Amino acid sequence: MPAKKKPVEKTRKQPVPAQADKRHTVRAQVKIPELAKSGASMSFEIYAEGKKLGTIIIGQGSFTWYGKKRSNKGKLDWTRFAEFMDTHFYGE
């Protein structure tokens, strides 16, 4: 005699939360021929409401920020970047 199949339990669908308006957009470009090589980096273009805020370049040795329409860059090595973030977020 074949085994009886269990009745399938119906699950209630959870309501789908309304999505928040998308305000920020990030576009990434990754250049990593070999991670250990000098010159390997990732580039992120940051947008808010369709307007470019700037570009972040993350490399092996530093974090670089180019503000929108600026030719000068703000560059921090990783130690200075960590100190800046700790001070900014934790007041240390």
Secondary structure, 3 states (H helix, E strand, C coil): CCCCCCCCCCCCCCCCCCCCCCCEEEEEEEECCCCCCCCCEEEEEEEECCEEEEEEEEECCEEEEEECCCCCCEEEEHHHHHHHHHHHHHCC
